[in-house]
Amino acid sequence: MPLVWAKFRLKNIQELSQLPQPERYFTAYGILRGYVDVLLVNFAEAFSEEQLAEIRIVLDQLSQLTGNDENLDEATKAKQDQLAQALRETEDV
């Protein structure tokens, strides 16, 4: 991950202290989500396809929980919910 990206995000985090508390959480989540997405792209080869799918399902559900998925159509949200439900119902091996 380029140092420039990290420095930019650190400046964003520093600016969070100026926001009201509820906005801090939402903005901090967005920063963390972006950071995780970059890590997943940069280190995708370190994960199996199954692990990447599981991570994506969890991140999609978090986006739904925070309302950060408002740009998605209902069919996509429904599919994400189906995938999450299927993952919840799988047995640990």
C-alpha positions in Angstrom: 0.0 0.0 0.0 1.6 3.3 -1.0 2.7 5.6 1.7 0.8 8.5 0.1 -2.5 6.6 0.6 -1.7 6.0 4.3 -0.6 9.6 4.9 -3.9 10.8 3.3 -6.0 8.6 5.5 -4.1 9.7 8.6 -4.9 13.3 7.8 -8.6 12.2 7.4 -8.4 10.6 10.8 -6.9 13.7 12.4 -9.7 15.8 10.9 -12.3 13.5 12.5 -11.9 15.2 15.9 -13.6 18.2 14.5 -16.8 16.3 13.7 -19.7 15.5 16.1 -19.5 12.1 17.7 -22.1 10.3 15.5 -20.4 11.5 12.3 -17.0 10.4 13.6 -18.2 6.8 13.7 -19.6 6.8 10.2 -16.6 8.6 8.8 -14.2 6.3 10.7 -16.0 3.3 9.4 -15.6 4.6 5.8 -11.9 5.1 6.3 -11.5 1.6 7.8 -13.6 0.0 5.1 -11.5 1.7 2.4 -8.3 0.5 4.2 -9.5 -3.1 4.3 -10.6 -3.0 0.7 -7.1 -1.8 -0.3 -5.5 -4.6 1.8 -7.7 -7.2 0.2 -6.8 -6.0 -3.3 -3.1 -5.8 -2.5 -2.9 -9.1 -0.7 -5.6 -11.1 -2.4 -3.1 -13.9 -3.3 -2.7 -14.5 0.4 -6.3 -15.6 0.8 -8.2 -18.5 -0.7 -11.2 -17.8 -2.9 -13.4 -19.0 -0.1 -11.8 -16.6 2.4 -12.2 -13.7 0.0 -15.8 -14.5 -0.5 -16.4 -14.7 3.3 -14.7 -11.4 3.9 -16.7 -9.8 1.1 -20.0 -11.1 2.6 -19.2 -9.7 6.0 -18.1 -6.4 4.6 -21.3 -6.2 2.5 -23.4 -6.9 5.6 -21.6 -4.2 7.5 -22.3 -1.8 4.7 -26.0 -2.7 4.9 -26.0 -2.3 8.6 -24.5 1.2 8.4 -26.6 2.2 5.5 -23.5 2.6 3.3 -25.1 0.5 0.6 -27.8 3.0 -0.5 -26.4 3.0 -4.0 -27.2 -0.7 -4.5 -30.5 -2.0 -6.0 -32.8 -4.2 -4.0 -32.0 -7.3 -6.0 -28.3 -7.0 -5.2 -29.1 -6.4 -1.5 -31.3 -9.5 -1.5 -28.6 -11.6 -3.0 -26.1 -10.3 -0.4 -28.6 -11.3 2.3 -29.0 -14.8 0.8 -25.2 -15.3 0.7 -24.9 -14.1 4.3 -27.7 -16.4 5.4 -26.1 -19.3 3.7 -22.8 -18.6 5.4 -24.4 -18.3 8.8 -26.0 -21.7 8.3 -22.9 -23.5 7.2 -21.4 -25.9 9.8 -17.9 -25.4 11.0 -15.6 -28.2 10.0 
